[in-house]
Amino acid sequence: MEPSELEPRAAESLLSDELVEAWPALSGDERLEGFRLLTPVEAEDLYLGLEARDQVSLLLALPSGERQIWIRQLPPDDAADVLQEAPGEERARLLDLIDPDTRREVTALLAYAEDEAGGLMSPRYARLRPEMRVDEAISYLRRQARQRLETIYYIYVLDAEQHLLGVVSFRELFAAPPDKTVRDVMRTDVVSVPDDMDQEAVSDLIAQHDLMAVPVVDAEGRIKGIVTIDDIVDVVREEATEDIQKIGGTAALDAPYLQVSILEMVRKRVGWLAVLFVGSLLTATVISSFEDQIARAVVLALFIPLIISSGGNTGSQATTLVIRALAIGEVRPRDWLLVFWREVQAGLALGAILGLIGFARVTLFPPSETGTSTELIAAVVAVSLVGIVLWGSLVGAMLPFVLRRLGFDPASASAPFVATLVDVTGLVIYFSVATLFLRGTLL
C-alpha cells in the first residue's frame, strides 16, 4: 500500500476514534457534522454502537430519506428501544419508516415493558423442526443465517404451534451423523424465561447457567424470542449504574451525566440532600442536650469529629458491601442473621483497632488542659470508638435487609443516609460513655 493511501485511512480512523470519545460532550449539531465526515463503514459502526437515546437524536437530525436508511439498519429489538426513547409525536413516523416485516416484529416487542424479558428479546432466532434430518437441518440453517439472525450458537426446536421442545448447539448439530434426526440430538432440559420476567432476574439466570442466550416463552410455552448476552451486558451496566447513584445519595439519572440538564440534576439530588440536612440538624440537637457535660469538660468537644466520622465511615462501608452482595446474589434476604453475626465480629475488631489508635493519639499528644487523667480521657475515646464502630457496622448492614423486607430497593440505603444516622446516634454513645467514665471527676 502506498503511503499516500495509508495516511487518509489513518486520519479517518483517528477522526472516528476522536468522535466516539467526544460524543457525550458534543451538541446535536456537532454530532451530526462529525457523523457526516465518517466513511460509510465507520458511520455504521458508530451508529450501531450508540445508546438508544443517542440513536434517536441522530435519526431526528437527519433528513427523512436518510432516517429510513439508518433505522432499517437496526434489528427489531434495538429498533423497539429507539422508538421507546423517541418523543411521542415522532414514534409513529419512525415506525412507518421500517419495512413491513420488521415493523410487525417491532410492534410486538413494544407491547412489553422495557424492563421485562419480552422487551429485551429479539424475535430473530434459529429454529428447526424435530423430524428434520441433521443434513437437512444444516442446509436449512444456512438459509436462515442470511436473515440476520441474532445468534446461531443455539438452535431451538419447535413444533408446528411454536412450542419449545428442545435446543441443540450448532457444534452438536454439525458433529451428529447426517441421517440422525434433530429430535435424536436435541436436549430437552431447556432453560427458558417467561416473557414478563424482570430484566435483572433474567441477567441473574443467564449468569447462573453461563448461557450465551436464553429463550423467552409465553404462558403456553410458545417461544417468542431470545435474550442474548450482549443485551444482558447493557442491563447489568444499567442496573449497576442506578444502584451506585442511589448508594451515593441521589436519585437515578435518566440520561448520561453530561446530557442531564442542571435543573434535572438539582431535582434528582435535592431530595436526599434535604433529608440528610434535616438529619444533620438532629446532630446539633443531640449536642445541645449534652451542653452541660461539654461546658464542664470542654476536652470532650475536641474528639467529636473523630468519633462521628468513624461511625459514619464504618456504616457506609457495611451498607455498600451488603447492597452489592444482595444485588449479585451472594447474600439472600434469609441470610440476615449470618450477616448480623459477621458484622458483630468485624465491628468489634475494627472498633478495637481504631480504639487503640485513638487511645495512642490522646496519650501521646494529650490536650493542653484535660482537667483529669489523660489516660481516662483516652479510655473514653477508645471505648466510644469500639461502640460506635460496632453500631455503625450493624446499622449499615441491616438497613438494606429492612428495606428489602418493606418492598423497597436496598440501594436506597445510601451511604450518606447511613452515615448521618450513625453520626446522630454515635454522639449519644460517646457522651453516654463519657458520663459513665468521668462521673465524679469532670462530670
GIVEN-V757889 format. One record per residue. N is the residue number from 0. PSI is psi in radians with two decimals (999 if undefined). OMEGA is omega in whole degrees, -180 to 180 (* if undefined). NEAR is the number of other ideal C-beta (glycine too) atoms within 8 Angstrom. Layout:
N,PSI,OMEGA,NEAR / N,PSI,OMEGA,NEAR
This chain:
0,2.36,-180,4 / 1,2.53,177,5 / 2,-0.62,-179,6 / 3,-0.45,177,6 / 4,-0.57,-177,8 / 5,-0.71,-176,9 / 6,-0.80,178,8 / 7,-0.66,180,8 / 8,-0.72,178,8 / 9,-0.69,179,8 / 10,-0.70,179,8 / 11,-0.72,179,11 / 12,-0.70,178,9 / 13,-0.74,178,8 / 14,-0.75,180,12 / 15,-0.80,-180,12 / 16,-0.74,-180,8 / 17,-0.66,-180,8 / 18,-0.74,178,13 / 19,-0.77,-178,9 / 20,-0.68,-176,6 / 21,-0.14,-172,9 / 22,-0.85,-177,10 / 23,-0.49,-175,7 / 24,-0.08,-176,5 / 25,2.65,173,9 / 26,2.99,-180,5 / 27,-0.74,180,8 / 28,-0.71,180,7 / 29,-0.65,178,8 / 30,-0.78,-179,14 / 31,-0.72,180,11 / 32,-0.79,179,8 / 33,-0.68,-180,12 / 34,-0.68,-178,12 / 35,-0.30,179,6 / 36,-0.20,-177,7 / 37,2.73,171,13 / 38,2.81,180,6 / 39,-0.71,-179,6 / 40,-0.79,180,6 / 41,-0.70,179,12 / 42,-0.70,179,10 / 43,-0.75,179,9 / 44,-0.76,-180,9 / 45,-0.83,-176,13 / 46,-0.82,-178,12 / 47,-0.36,180,9 / 48,-0.09,-179,6 / 49,2.73,170,10 / 50,2.75,-176,6 / 51,-0.70,-178,11 / 52,-0.58,178,9 / 53,-0.61,176,10 / 54,-0.70,179,14 / 55,-0.86,-177,11 / 56,-0.63,178,10 / 57,-0.75,179,14 / 58,-0.78,-177,12 / 59,-0.34,178,9 / 60,-0.23,-178,9 / 61,2.70,173,10 / 62,2.80,-174,5 / 63,-0.76,-178,7 / 64,-0.70,179,6 / 65,-0.59,177,8 / 66,-0.77,-178,13 / 67,-0.72,-180,9 / 68,-0.80,-173,8 / 69,-0.66,-179,12 / 70,-0.44,177,13 / 71,-0.12,174,10 / 72,-0.31,-173,8 / 73,2.43,170,11 / 74,2.85,-173,9 / 75,-0.72,-177,13 / 76,-0.67,178,14 / 77,-0.64,177,11 / 78,-0.65,177,13 / 79,-0.70,178,12 / 80,-0.72,180,10 / 81,-0.77,-179,15 / 82,-0.61,178,12 / 83,-0.50,179,9 / 84,-0.31,-176,9 / 85,2.61,174,11 / 86,2.62,-175,5 / 87,-0.70,-176,5 / 88,-0.26,-178,6 / 89,-0.26,-173,9 / 90,-0.81,-178,10 / 91,-0.67,-180,7 / 92,-0.76,179,8 / 93,-0.68,180,14 / 94,-0.63,-180,11 / 95,-0.36,-179,7 / 96,-0.25,-178,10 / 97,2.55,-180,12 / 98,2.66,-171,6 / 99,-0.76,-178,6 / 100,-0.83,179,6 / 101,-0.60,-180,11 / 102,-0.69,178,11 / 103,-0.70,179,8 / 104,-0.75,-179,11 / 105,-0.74,180,14 / 106,-0.69,178,9 / 107,-0.68,180,9 / 108,-0.60,-178,15 / 109,-0.23,178,9 / 110,-0.28,-179,6 / 111,2.70,174,11 / 112,2.63,-175,7 / 113,-0.54,-176,7 / 114,0.32,176,7 / 115,2.85,179,13 / 116,-0.70,179,16 / 117,-0.54,178,14 / 118,-0.32,180,12 / 119,-0.44,-166,12 / 120,2.79,171,15 / 121,2.34,179,13 / 122,0.01,-178,11 / 123,1.75,-178,11 / 124,2.76,180,15 / 125,2.36,-177,12 / 126,2.63,179,9 / 127,2.85,173,14 / 128,2.56,-175,8 / 129,-0.49,-176,12 / 130,-0.10,179,6 / 131,2.51,170,11 / 132,2.72,-176,10 / 133,-0.75,-179,15 / 134,-0.63,176,8 / 135,-0.71,-178,8 / 136,-0.72,-180,13 / 137,-0.73,177,10 / 138,-0.69,180,8 / 139,-0.67,178,10 / 140,-0.59,178,14 / 141,-0.68,178,8 / 142,-0.68,179,8 / 143,-0.61,-176,11 / 144,-0.41,179,9 / 145,-0.16,-177,6 / 146,0.33,179,7 / 147,0.97,177,5 / 148,2.64,179,10 / 149,-0.75,176,10 / 150,2.62,177,11 / 151,0.15,-179,10 / 152,-0.75,176,7 / 153,2.38,175,14 / 154,2.25,-175,14 / 155,2.39,-176,15 / 156,2.15,-173,15 / 157,2.70,171,12 / 158,-3.03,-176,8 / 159,-0.44,180,4 / 160,0.22,177,5 / 161,0.33,174,8 / 162,2.45,-179,10 / 163,2.03,-178,15 / 164,-0.60,-177,10 / 165,-3.07,-180,12 / 166,2.56,176,12 / 167,2.41,177,14 / 168,2.76,179,9 / 169,-0.66,179,11 / 170,-0.77,179,6 / 171,-0.70,-179,9 / 172,-0.73,-178,15 / 173,-0.54,-178,7 / 174,-0.19,-176,5 / 175,2.66,175,10 / 176,2.43,-174,5 / 177,-0.40,-178,7 / 178,-0.07,175,6 / 179,2.75,175,9 / 180,2.83,178,10 / 181,-0.62,179,16 / 182,-0.56,-178,10 / 183,-0.49,-174,7 / 184,-0.20,-177,11 / 185,2.76,173,12 / 186,2.37,-176,7 / 187,-0.21,179,6 / 188,1.23,-174,4 / 189,2.26,172,10 / 190,2.11,180,8 / 191,2.93,180,10 / 192,2.56,174,14 / 193,2.69,-175,10 / 194,-0.26,179,13 / 195,0.20,179,8 / 196,2.45,179,10 / 197,2.52,-175,8 / 198,-0.57,180,13 / 199,-0.65,177,9 / 200,-0.63,177,9 / 201,-0.77,-180,16 / 202,-0.67,178,12 / 203,-0.71,-179,9 / 204,-0.73,178,12 / 205,-0.72,178,13 / 206,-0.70,-178,8 / 207,-0.71,-177,7 / 208,0.03,178,8 / 209,0.93,-176,5 / 210,2.70,172,9 / 211,-0.42,179,7 / 212,2.75,178,13 / 213,2.36,180,13 / 214,2.58,178,14 / 215,2.21,-176,15 / 216,2.72,176,12 / 217,-3.02,-175,8 / 218,-0.43,-180,4 / 219,0.09,179,5 / 220,0.23,177,7 / 221,2.34,-178,10 / 222,2.38,-179,15 / 223,-0.39,-178,11 / 224,-2.96,178,14 / 225,2.59,172,15 / 226,2.18,-177,15 / 227,2.92,-175,11 / 228,-0.55,-180,9 / 229,-0.55,174,6 / 230,-0.66,-178,12 / 231,-0.58,176,14 / 232,-0.76,178,8 / 233,-0.71,180,8 / 234,-0.81,-178,13 / 235,-0.75,179,9 / 236,-0.74,-180,8 / 237,-0.80,-178,8 / 238,-0.72,180,12 / 239,-0.72,179,9 / 240,-0.78,-180,9 / 241,-0.74,-180,10 / 242,-0.74,-179,13 / 243,-0.71,179,8 / 244,-0.70,178,11 / 245,-0.72,179,14 / 246,-0.59,179,13 / 247,-0.07,177,9 / 248,0.59,176,12 / 249,2.69,174,11 / 250,2.64,-178,9 / 251,2.34,178,9 / 252,2.53,-178,12 / 253,-0.02,-178,5 / 254,2.92,175,6 / 255,2.63,-173,8 / 256,-0.84,-176,5 / 257,-0.24,-179,6 / 258,-0.05,178,7 / 259,2.26,180,11 / 260,2.73,-180,5 / 261,-0.71,179,5 / 262,-0.76,179,6 / 263,-0.66,179,10 / 264,-0.76,179,10 / 265,-0.75,-179,8 / 266,-0.66,-179,8 / 267,-0.48,-173,12 / 268,-0.40,-172,11 / 269,-0.55,-178,8 / 270,-0.96,-180,9 / 271,-0.67,-180,13 / 272,-0.68,179,9 / 273,-0.77,178,8 / 274,-0.77,-179,9 / 275,-0.61,178,12 / 276,-0.76,177,8 / 277,-0.71,177,8 / 278,-0.67,178,13 / 279,-0.53,176,10 / 280,-0.53,177,8 / 281,-0.52,177,9 / 282,-0.78,178,13 / 283,-0.64,179,8 / 284,-0.75,180,8 / 285,-0.77,-180,12 / 286,-0.72,-180,11 / 287,-0.52,179,7 / 288,-0.34,177,6 / 289,0.47,-176,10 / 290,-0.68,-179,8 / 291,-0.75,-180,6 / 292,-0.70,-180,12 / 293,-0.66,180,11 / 294,-0.64,-179,6 / 295,-0.40,180,7 / 296,1.36,-177,11 / 297,-0.48,-178,7 / 298,-0.48,-180,12 / 299,-0.57,-178,13 / 300,-0.42,-178,7 / 301,-0.51,-172,7 / 302,0.11,179,12 / 303,-0.84,179,11 / 304,-0.69,180,6 / 305,-0.76,-175,9 / 306,-0.93,-173,15 / 307,-0.55,179,15 / 308,-0.62,179,8 / 309,-0.77,178,14 / 310,-0.77,180,17 / 311,-0.73,179,15 / 312,-0.71,180,10 / 313,-0.76,179,16 / 314,-0.70,178,17 / 315,-0.72,177,13 / 316,-0.86,-175,10 / 317,-0.80,-177,16 / 318,-0.62,178,17 / 319,-0.77,-180,11 / 320,-0.77,-177,9 / 321,-0.71,179,15 / 322,-0.78,-180,14 / 323,-0.69,179,10 / 324,-0.68,176,9 / 325,-0.69,-175,14 / 326,-0.65,-176,11 / 327,0.16,173,6 / 328,0.13,177,8 / 329,-0.52,179,6 / 330,2.40,178,8 / 331,2.77,-178,6 / 332,-0.60,-178,8 / 333,-0.11,-180,4 / 334,0.21,-173,8 / 335,-0.65,-178,9 / 336,-0.67,177,6 / 337,-0.74,178,7 / 338,-0.72,179,13 / 339,-0.83,-178,11 / 340,-0.68,178,8 / 341,-0.69,-180,8 / 342,-0.51,173,14 / 343,-0.84,-179,11 / 344,-0.82,-179,8 / 345,-0.73,-179,9 / 346,-0.73,178,15 / 347,-0.74,-180,10 / 348,-0.83,179,8 / 349,-0.72,179,11 / 350,-0.68,180,14 / 351,-0.72,180,9 / 352,-0.85,179,8 / 353,-0.61,178,12 / 354,-0.73,178,14 / 355,-0.71,178,9 / 356,-0.75,178,8 / 357,-0.72,179,14 / 358,-0.76,180,12 / 359,-0.68,-180,8 / 360,-0.77,-177,10 / 361,-0.69,-177,14 / 362,-0.62,-179,9 / 363,-0.57,180,6 / 364,1.24,-175,4 / 365,2.64,173,9 / 366,2.69,-175,8 / 367,-0.70,-180,3 / 368,1.95,178,5 / 369,-0.47,-178,9 / 370,0.00,179,7 / 371,-3.01,-178,8 / 372,2.31,177,7 / 373,-0.68,-179,9 / 374,-0.56,180,7 / 375,-0.75,176,11 / 376,-0.74,179,14 / 377,-0.65,179,13 / 378,-0.68,177,10 / 379,-0.82,-180,14 / 380,-0.79,-176,16 / 381,-0.83,-178,12 / 382,-0.68,178,11 / 383,-0.72,179,13 / 384,-0.71,178,14 / 385,-0.83,-178,13 / 386,-0.73,-176,11 / 387,-0.69,178,18 / 388,-0.71,177,16 / 389,-0.79,180,12 / 390,-0.75,179,14 / 391,-0.72,179,19 / 392,-0.77,-177,17 / 393,-0.74,179,13 / 394,-0.82,-179,14 / 395,-0.62,-178,19 / 396,-0.62,-174,15 / 397,-0.47,-177,12 / 398,-0.73,176,11 / 399,-0.64,178,14 / 400,-0.71,179,13 / 401,-0.79,180,8 / 402,-0.72,178,12 / 403,-0.70,180,11 / 404,-0.60,-180,7 / 405,-0.03,178,6 / 406,0.20,179,4 / 407,2.86,176,7 / 408,2.18,179,7 / 409,-0.47,180,13 / 410,-0.27,177,12 / 411,-0.28,176,8 / 412,1.19,-173,13 / 413,2.62,180,14 / 414,-0.76,177,12 / 415,-0.64,179,11 / 416,-0.78,179,13 / 417,-0.75,-179,18 / 418,-0.74,179,13 / 419,-0.76,179,13 / 420,-0.77,-179,11 / 421,-0.58,177,18 / 422,-0.83,-177,14 / 423,-0.90,-178,12 / 424,-0.49,179,11 / 425,-0.62,178,16 / 426,-0.68,178,15 / 427,-0.75,179,9 / 428,-0.80,-177,12 / 429,-0.88,-177,16 / 430,-0.47,176,12 / 431,-0.75,177,8 / 432,-0.74,179,12 / 433,-0.75,179,14 / 434,-0.70,-179,10 / 435,-0.75,-175,7 / 436,-0.56,-172,10 / 437,0.10,178,13 / 438,2.26,-178,7 / 439,-0.17,176,4 / 440,-1.47,177,9 / 441,-0.52,-174,8 / 442,999,*,10
